Structures are given as C-alpha cells and as structure tokens.
Amino acid sequence: MNAGIILFLVFAICIVIGVPISISLGVGSLAAVIFGDLGVSPAVIAQRLFGGLQSTSIMAIAFFILAGNLMAGGGISRRIVNFANCLIGNIRGGMGVALVLACAFFAALSGSAPATVVAIGSMLYAEMVKDGYPEARTAGLLVVSGGLGPIIPPSIIMVLYCTLTGASVTNMFTEGLMIGIVIMLVLIVEVIFFAHKEKWPKVHVKRSGKEIGKIFLNAIPALLTPVIILGGIYSGLLTATESAAVACVWALIAGVFIYKELTLRDLIPILMKSAKSSAMILFIIAASTAFSWVFTYSGASKALVDFVISMNLNKTLFCLVVAIILLIFGTFMEGTAIAVLLVPVLWPIASSMGIDVIHFGMILCISNVIGTMTPPVAVNIFSAVQVSRSVRELKIGEISKAEIPFFIGYTAVFFLCVFSEKFCTFLIK
C-alpha cells in the first residue's frame, strides 16, 4: 500500500478512536515508514521529532505562554481593565466597549484566545451582569472579543506559522496588528448599536482629573508590557523570541516588585502550568514535523500539488477553498493541530500559485481563531461558560446564539482578508 495512504489512514483511525493529536501524528508517520516501503529506517522518525524543535522561533511560544500567565497572576491584566474602563465616558454600553478594549490590550500580552476570555471575563462579566447587561449577549461578546488574542501580536499561532513556512515574524505581527484593530473597531460599532437597540445600561461614573491620572499612573507598568514586546520587535533590536523572554522578565519584575501581587510561592504553579501548556504544543510541533516529512518523502505532497494545479484554480478561488477547509477543520480540531497538519500540505501549493506568504498566513490564523468560537470544539465558548458560573452557568446554545451578530462582524473581516491580498499586505509592501 502507498505510504501516503497508510500515513493518513492510520492517522484518521487514531483520531476517530480518541488518540491525542500528537500521538496520532507520530503513529501515522511510523506506520508509513514501516509498512509503506519507503526504504528508510524507522529511526528517522525519532530524528525528525528532535529536528522539528531545533528552531529559536519555537522558543518564543513557550516564553509567550509564560509571560501571559505571569501577567494574569501579577495584577497586570486587572490594571489594563481598569485603564480601559477609564477611557470610556458616560455612554450607553460603555462597559461593553471597555470589554472589547480590555481584550485588545490583553491580546497584546497573551497571544491566546481562551486565555483572553478567562482573564477579561473573570474581571468584567459578573460586574456587567450586576449592572444590568444581558447575560448571554455579554458572554457572546466576550467569546468573539477573546478572538483578538491570537490576531493582535504577539500571537502564538503566528509564530508557529512562521516557523513552519519561514515567513517573517515581524511582517506577520505588523499585519496582524492592523487587522486586529479593524476587528476591534467593528466590534465596538456593533456594541454601540446593540447597546441602543437593546437598552444596555448607561454608565454614570464621574472621575476627576486626579483620579484619571492616578489610574493611568498605576497602569503604566502594565501598559509598558506590550510596548516592550512590540517595540523590541518592530525596532529590530529584538527577535520575537528575545522579546518574549524580555516580556517574561518584565512581567516578573512588575508582579513581584511593583504591584507586589506575585510571591515565590505563586511562581511554582505558574511555571508548572506554563510548562504543561508549552510541552503540549511543542510535542505536536515535533510530531507534525515527522508527519510532514513522510508526506513529502512519499511523494504524496507532490501528487497533491500537481492535482490542484491541474484544476486551474485562480488564486482567489484557491484561497476561498482553503478558507472553507480551515473553517470546517476548526469546528472539531484545535488551531495548533490544524496549523501543523495542514500548513506543510497547503503552503507548497499556495506558494506554487504565487500567493503571498503573509496573506496565506492571515487566512490560516484568523480561520483558526474562528474555530475557537464554533462548536463542537469551541474553547472560547467553553471558557465563557466557566466565566458565567460566577452568576449563572449559561448553556453552550445560549452563548452560541447570542454571539452570532458579533461573529458575523468578525467573519466579515476574515473574508475581506481572503479576497483581498492588498488588505493583508499593504503595510509591508
């Protein structure tokens, strides 16, 4: 049997019976080498596993995860929320706008969608419901706003994509920041619209100049964090990995010495949590490297490329087909797994058609985020359910229905990215 067929058949069987994605990738690769008559030793799989992690860019993923956990535990997230609230005047639905802004600020720290939902939701959701905001609609807004996490840099999925394709992390971050701001503005417009349509509460908080100044001064160490991360990268002084490491150091300094909300006892569970999350992602990357090598070595990759080229699809239609495939995969697979599984397969085809690597990366990254909002594997919705328990545990269906208007706005920007390469690349060309 052809090695490529064995590769995908064994992988599919493992997924169906519930084997973790990382193990499924490794087992499929090993089976293809042993039974696919490739003429290579099974030891090559072990070599590819280790070789897949020999990249300094991959280290950025672990550092960003640690930095996000240190910021959440050290009080940085809460100061950012307070500052976002301070920016909003006495407008109807002001807390909803503050929620979107807070998610955008936190996105520049964590790079993770579910982390953004939990961090911001735990600080704002109960208070908003107490003030009279509709429970389900607020949770739906939280789910979609949390999707700013992997779009506004730094972004774990963008670093992973650049590692797999060799794209510039700086260029990906530059375009991601622009697209993230566009999505943020779309969500703010929708919030203001629904605030008036559904009569959301109007904030009546009068702050003196002294109070505003105090809140701003208190938030400066927190606000410096995204400046350090993005400033180091865009200035060319730091690589993405170095910037992530510096962010960890700054988050630790701010949490321990400035805000004094972190202790040495707190660091142990934070380090353990970060290590577990990093190990899970890195293991998937390692296994996917072996999988993609077998896929290429067996000739299956070339056959797929030739087949797609023979269909004579133009670039726009190909991007649309890829977007639909990614959206379907996103409903039942986690974003990291989708990236490591499909990028080695799809990118050579896209490259052969002359599609820009940043344009293709934006399609991949944003579609993966949309997957976090669509059941059954909707980690943002599950995270929002956990957050809602502080008031009344909402059902998945309630949140899914309430998020639809904001979800439509988010996907509208996504399809703008799909159909317009200039929209995804004009800042770098």
C-alpha positions as CSV (number, residue, x, y, z in Angstrom):
1,M,0.0,0.0,0.0
2,N,1.2,3.5,-0.8
3,A,3.0,5.2,2.1
4,G,0.9,8.3,1.8
5,I,-2.4,6.4,2.0
6,I,-1.0,4.5,5.1
7,L,0.0,7.8,6.7
8,F,-3.4,9.4,6.5
9,L,-5.4,6.2,7.1
10,V,-3.6,5.3,10.4
11,F,-3.7,9.0,11.4
12,A,-7.5,9.1,10.8
13,I,-8.1,5.8,12.6
14,C,-6.2,7.1,15.7
15,I,-8.2,10.4,15.7
16,V,-11.5,8.5,15.5
17,I,-10.7,6.2,18.4
18,G,-9.7,9.2,20.6
19,V,-5.9,9.1,20.4
20,P,-4.3,12.5,21.1
21,I,-3.4,14.5,18.0
22,S,0.3,14.5,18.8
23,I,0.4,10.7,19.2
24,S,-1.7,10.2,16.2
25,L,0.7,12.2,14.0
26,G,3.7,10.1,15.3
27,V,1.9,6.7,15.0
28,G,0.8,7.5,11.4
29,S,4.3,8.6,10.5
30,L,5.9,5.5,12.0
31,A,3.4,3.2,10.3
32,A,4.0,4.8,6.9
33,V,7.8,4.2,7.3
34,I,7.4,0.6,8.4
35,F,4.7,-0.6,6.1
36,G,5.0,1.9,3.2
37,D,8.2,0.5,1.7
38,L,10.0,3.9,1.8
39,G,13.4,2.3,2.2
40,V,14.3,4.2,5.3
41,S,14.9,3.2,8.9
42,P,12.1,3.8,11.5
43,A,14.8,5.7,13.4
44,V,14.4,8.6,11.0
45,I,11.1,9.4,12.8
46,A,13.0,10.0,16.1
47,Q,15.5,12.2,14.2
48,R,12.6,14.2,12.7
49,L,10.9,14.6,16.1
50,F,14.0,16.2,17.6
51,G,14.9,18.1,14.4
52,G,11.4,19.7,14.4
53,L,12.2,21.5,17.6
54,Q,15.6,22.9,16.6
55,S,14.4,26.4,16.0
56,T,14.8,29.5,18.1
57,S,11.5,30.8,16.9
58,I,9.7,27.9,18.6
59,M,11.1,29.1,21.9
60,A,9.0,32.2,21.6
61,I,5.9,30.1,22.0
62,A,6.9,28.9,25.5
63,F,8.1,32.3,26.5
64,F,4.8,34.0,25.4
65,I,2.8,31.4,27.3
66,L,4.9,32.0,30.5
67,A,4.6,35.8,30.0
68,G,0.8,35.6,29.7
69,N,0.5,33.6,32.9
70,L,2.8,35.9,34.8
71,M,0.8,38.9,33.7
72,A,-2.5,37.4,34.7
73,G,-1.1,36.4,38.1
74,G,0.8,39.6,38.8
75,G,-2.1,42.0,38.5
76,I,-1.1,43.4,35.1
77,S,-4.4,42.2,33.5
78,R,-6.5,43.9,36.1
79,R,-4.8,47.3,35.7
80,I,-5.3,47.1,32.0
81,V,-9.0,46.5,32.5
82,N,-9.2,49.5,34.9
83,F,-7.5,51.7,32.4
84,A,-9.8,50.5,29.6
85,N,-12.8,51.4,31.8
86,C,-11.3,54.8,32.4
87,L,-11.1,55.6,28.7
88,I,-14.9,55.1,28.3
89,G,-17.1,58.1,29.1
90,N,-20.7,58.1,30.1
91,I,-22.1,56.3,27.1
92,R,-24.7,53.6,26.8
93,G,-23.0,50.2,26.7
94,G,-19.7,51.7,27.9
95,M,-18.7,48.6,29.8
96,G,-19.2,46.6,26.6
97,V,-16.8,48.9,24.8
98,A,-14.4,48.6,27.7
99,L,-14.6,44.8,27.4
100,V,-13.6,44.9,23.8
101,L,-10.7,47.4,24.6
102,A,-9.6,45.2,27.5
103,C,-9.5,42.1,25.3
104,A,-7.4,44.1,22.7
105,F,-5.0,45.2,25.4
106,F,-4.7,41.8,26.9
107,A,-4.3,40.3,23.4
108,A,-1.0,42.2,23.2
109,L,0.1,40.3,26.2
110,S,-1.1,36.7,26.0
111,G,-1.5,35.7,22.3
112,S,-4.1,33.2,23.3
113,A,-7.9,33.4,22.7
114,P,-9.2,31.3,25.6
115,A,-6.7,33.0,28.0
116,T,-8.1,36.3,27.0
117,V,-11.7,35.2,27.5
118,V,-10.9,33.8,31.0
119,A,-8.7,36.8,32.1
120,I,-11.0,39.6,31.0
121,G,-14.3,37.7,31.7
122,S,-13.3,36.9,35.3
123,M,-12.8,40.6,35.9
124,L,-15.7,42.1,33.9
125,Y,-18.5,39.6,33.3
126,A,-20.1,39.4,36.8
127,E,-19.9,43.2,37.3
128,M,-21.5,43.9,33.9
129,V,-24.4,41.4,34.6
130,K,-24.8,43.0,38.0
131,D,-25.2,46.4,36.3
132,G,-27.9,45.1,34.1
133,Y,-26.1,43.9,30.9
134,P,-27.8,40.9,29.3
135,E,-26.1,37.7,30.4
136,A,-26.0,35.7,27.1
137,R,-25.2,38.7,24.9
138,T,-22.3,39.8,27.2
139,A,-20.9,36.2,27.2
140,G,-21.2,36.2,23.4
141,L,-19.4,39.5,23.1
142,L,-16.7,38.0,25.4
143,V,-16.3,34.9,23.2
144,V,-15.8,37.0,20.0
145,S,-13.7,39.7,21.6
146,G,-11.4,37.0,23.0
147,G,-10.7,36.1,19.4
148,L,-8.5,39.2,19.3
149,G,-5.9,37.3,21.3
150,P,-4.2,35.3,18.5
151,I,-4.6,38.2,16.0
152,I,-3.1,41.2,17.8
153,P,0.5,40.4,18.3
154,P,2.3,38.7,19.9
155,S,0.5,35.6,18.6
156,I,1.4,32.0,19.3
157,I,-0.3,30.7,16.1
158,M,1.6,33.3,14.0
159,V,4.9,32.3,15.5
160,L,4.1,28.7,14.8
161,Y,3.1,29.5,11.2
162,C,6.3,31.5,10.6
163,T,8.3,28.6,12.0
164,L,6.6,26.2,9.5
165,T,6.9,28.4,6.5
166,G,9.9,30.6,7.1
167,A,7.8,33.8,6.9
168,S,8.9,37.0,8.7
169,V,7.5,37.1,12.2
170,T,7.8,40.9,12.2
171,N,5.7,41.2,9.0
172,M,3.1,38.8,10.3
173,F,2.9,40.8,13.5
174,T,2.6,44.1,11.6
175,E,-0.3,42.9,9.5
176,G,-1.9,41.1,12.5
177,L,-1.9,44.3,14.5
178,M,-3.6,46.2,11.7
179,I,-6.3,43.5,11.1
180,G,-6.8,43.2,14.9
181,I,-7.5,46.9,15.2
182,V,-10.0,46.7,12.3
183,I,-11.8,43.8,14.0
184,M,-11.8,45.7,17.3
185,L,-13.4,48.8,15.7
186,V,-16.0,46.6,14.0
187,L,-16.9,45.0,17.4
188,I,-17.1,48.4,19.1
189,V,-19.5,49.7,16.4
190,E,-21.7,46.6,16.9
191,V,-21.6,47.1,20.7
192,I,-22.8,50.7,20.4
193,F,-25.5,49.6,18.0
194,F,-26.9,46.8,20.3
195,A,-26.4,49.0,23.4
196,H,-29.0,51.4,22.0
197,K,-31.2,48.8,20.4
198,E,-31.4,46.6,23.5
199,K,-31.2,49.4,26.0
200,W,-28.0,48.3,27.7
201,P,-27.1,50.3,30.9
202,K,-25.6,53.7,30.7
203,V,-22.5,54.3,32.8
204,H,-22.7,57.2,35.2
205,V,-19.2,57.5,36.6
206,K,-17.6,60.9,37.0
207,R,-13.9,60.8,37.6
208,S,-11.8,63.8,38.4
209,G,-8.6,64.6,36.5
210,K,-6.7,63.5,39.6
211,E,-8.5,60.1,39.7
212,I,-7.9,59.5,36.0
213,G,-4.2,60.5,36.4
214,K,-3.9,58.0,39.3
215,I,-5.4,55.2,37.3
216,F,-3.1,55.9,34.4
217,L,0.0,56.1,36.6
218,N,-1.0,52.8,38.2
219,A,-1.4,51.2,34.8
220,I,1.9,52.4,33.3
221,P,3.9,49.3,34.3
222,A,1.2,47.1,32.8
223,L,0.9,49.2,29.6
224,L,4.7,49.1,29.2
225,T,4.5,45.3,28.6
226,P,3.1,45.4,25.0
227,V,5.4,48.4,24.3
228,I,8.4,46.3,25.3
229,I,7.2,43.3,23.3
230,L,6.2,45.0,20.1
231,G,8.7,47.9,20.4
232,G,11.6,45.4,20.6
233,I,10.4,43.5,17.5
234,Y,9.4,46.4,15.3
235,S,12.6,48.4,16.1
236,G,14.7,45.5,15.1
237,L,16.5,45.4,18.4
238,L,15.0,42.1,19.5
239,T,13.8,39.0,17.7
240,A,10.3,37.6,18.6
241,T,12.0,35.0,20.9
242,E,14.2,37.6,22.6
243,S,11.2,40.0,23.0
244,A,9.1,37.2,24.6
245,A,11.9,36.4,27.0
246,V,12.2,40.1,28.0
247,A,8.4,40.2,28.5
248,C,8.7,37.4,31.0
249,V,11.4,39.2,32.9
250,W,9.4,42.5,32.9
251,A,6.2,40.7,33.9
252,L,8.0,39.1,36.8
253,I,9.5,42.4,37.9
254,A,6.1,44.2,37.7
255,G,4.3,41.4,39.5
256,V,6.8,40.9,42.3
257,F,8.3,44.4,42.9
258,I,5.9,47.0,41.5
259,Y,2.4,45.6,42.1
260,K,3.6,43.1,44.7
261,E,1.0,40.5,43.8
262,L,3.4,37.7,43.0
263,T,5.4,35.7,45.5
264,L,7.9,32.9,45.1
265,R,5.1,30.5,46.2
266,D,2.9,31.7,43.3
267,L,5.7,31.2,40.8
268,I,5.7,27.4,41.2
269,P,2.2,26.7,39.9
270,I,2.6,29.4,37.2
271,L,5.8,27.7,36.0
272,M,4.1,24.3,36.1
273,K,1.1,25.5,34.2
274,S,3.2,27.2,31.6
275,A,5.4,24.1,31.2
276,K,2.5,21.8,30.6
277,S,0.9,24.1,28.0
278,S,4.2,24.6,26.2
279,A,5.1,20.9,26.3
280,M,1.7,20.0,24.7
281,I,2.2,22.5,21.8
282,L,5.9,21.6,21.3
283,F,5.1,17.9,21.2
284,I,2.5,18.5,18.5
285,I,5.1,20.5,16.5
286,A,7.7,17.8,16.8
287,A,5.2,15.1,15.7
288,S,3.9,17.2,12.8
289,T,7.5,17.6,11.5
290,A,7.9,13.9,11.2
291,F,4.4,13.7,9.6
292,S,5.1,16.4,7.0
293,W,8.5,14.8,6.2
294,V,6.9,11.4,5.5
295,F,4.2,13.2,3.5
296,T,6.8,14.9,1.3
297,Y,9.2,11.9,1.0
298,S,6.5,9.5,0.0
299,G,5.6,11.7,-3.0
300,A,2.1,12.4,-1.7
301,S,2.8,16.1,-1.4
302,K,3.9,16.4,-5.0
303,A,0.9,14.4,-6.2
304,L,-1.4,16.7,-4.3
305,V,0.3,19.9,-5.6
306,D,0.1,18.6,-9.2
307,F,-3.6,17.7,-8.8
308,V,-4.5,21.1,-7.5
309,I,-2.5,22.9,-10.2
310,S,-4.2,20.8,-12.9
311,M,-7.6,22.2,-11.7
312,N,-6.6,25.6,-12.9
313,L,-7.9,27.4,-9.9
314,N,-7.1,31.1,-9.7
315,K,-5.5,32.5,-6.5
316,T,-8.7,34.0,-5.2
317,L,-10.7,30.8,-5.7
318,F,-8.0,28.7,-4.1
319,C,-7.8,31.0,-1.1
320,L,-11.6,30.7,-0.7
321,V,-11.4,26.9,-0.9
322,V,-8.6,26.8,1.7
323,A,-10.6,29.2,3.9
324,I,-13.6,26.9,3.8
325,I,-11.5,23.8,4.5
326,L,-9.8,25.5,7.5
327,L,-13.2,26.7,8.9
328,I,-14.5,23.1,8.7
329,F,-11.4,21.7,10.4
330,G,-11.7,24.4,13.0
331,T,-15.1,23.1,14.2
332,F,-13.6,19.9,15.5
333,M,-9.8,20.5,15.8
334,E,-7.6,22.8,17.9
335,G,-5.9,25.6,16.0
336,T,-2.3,24.5,16.7
337,A,-3.1,21.0,15.4
338,I,-4.7,22.4,12.3
339,A,-1.6,24.5,11.5
340,V,1.0,21.8,12.0
341,L,-1.1,19.3,10.0
342,L,-2.3,21.5,7.1
343,V,0.4,24.2,6.6
344,P,3.0,21.7,5.3
345,V,0.4,20.3,2.9
346,L,-1.2,23.5,1.7
347,W,1.6,26.1,1.7
348,P,3.6,24.4,-1.1
349,I,0.5,24.6,-3.3
350,A,-0.2,28.2,-2.3
351,S,3.5,29.1,-3.0
352,S,3.4,27.5,-6.4
353,M,0.4,29.6,-7.3
354,G,2.2,32.8,-6.3
355,I,0.2,33.5,-3.1
356,D,1.9,35.8,-0.7
357,V,3.1,34.0,2.5
358,I,1.7,36.7,4.8
359,H,-1.7,36.7,3.0
360,F,-1.9,32.9,3.3
361,G,-0.8,33.2,7.0
362,M,-3.6,35.6,7.8
363,I,-6.2,33.3,6.3
364,L,-4.8,30.4,8.4
365,C,-4.5,32.3,11.6
366,I,-7.9,34.1,11.5
367,S,-9.7,30.9,10.4
368,N,-8.2,29.1,13.4
369,V,-9.5,31.8,15.7
370,I,-13.0,31.5,14.3
371,G,-12.7,27.8,15.1
372,T,-12.5,28.7,18.8
373,M,-16.0,30.3,18.5
374,T,-17.8,27.5,16.7
375,P,-19.0,24.3,18.3
376,P,-18.3,21.5,19.0
377,V,-14.6,22.3,19.7
378,A,-15.2,25.9,20.8
379,V,-12.7,26.6,23.5
380,N,-13.8,30.3,23.7
381,I,-17.4,29.3,24.4
382,F,-16.4,26.7,26.9
383,S,-14.2,29.3,28.6
384,A,-17.1,31.7,28.7
385,V,-19.3,29.0,30.2
386,Q,-16.8,28.7,33.0
387,V,-16.7,32.5,33.5
388,S,-20.6,32.7,33.6
389,R,-20.6,30.4,36.6
390,S,-19.9,33.4,38.8
391,V,-23.5,34.5,38.1
392,R,-25.5,31.7,36.4
393,E,-24.0,28.9,34.3
394,L,-25.1,29.6,30.8
395,K,-25.6,26.8,28.3
396,I,-23.5,26.5,25.2
397,G,-26.5,27.0,23.0
398,E,-27.4,30.3,24.7
399,I,-23.9,31.7,24.2
400,S,-23.7,30.4,20.6
401,K,-26.9,32.1,19.7
402,A,-26.0,35.4,21.4
403,E,-22.6,35.7,19.8
404,I,-24.0,35.5,16.2
405,P,-24.1,39.3,15.5
406,F,-20.5,39.8,16.7
407,F,-19.4,36.6,15.0
408,I,-20.8,37.9,11.7
409,G,-18.7,41.1,12.1
410,Y,-15.6,39.1,12.8
411,T,-16.0,36.7,9.9
412,A,-16.8,39.7,7.6
413,V,-13.3,41.0,8.2
414,F,-11.9,37.4,7.7
415,F,-13.5,37.1,4.2
416,L,-12.1,40.6,3.4
417,C,-8.7,39.0,4.1
418,V,-9.5,36.0,2.0
419,F,-10.5,38.0,-1.1
420,S,-8.0,40.9,-0.8
421,E,-4.3,40.3,-0.7
422,K,-3.6,44.0,-0.5
423,F,-5.6,44.3,2.7
424,C,-3.3,41.7,4.3
425,T,0.0,43.0,3.0
426,F,-0.3,46.8,2.3
427,L,1.8,47.7,5.4
428,I,4.8,45.6,4.3
429,K,4.8,46.3,0.6
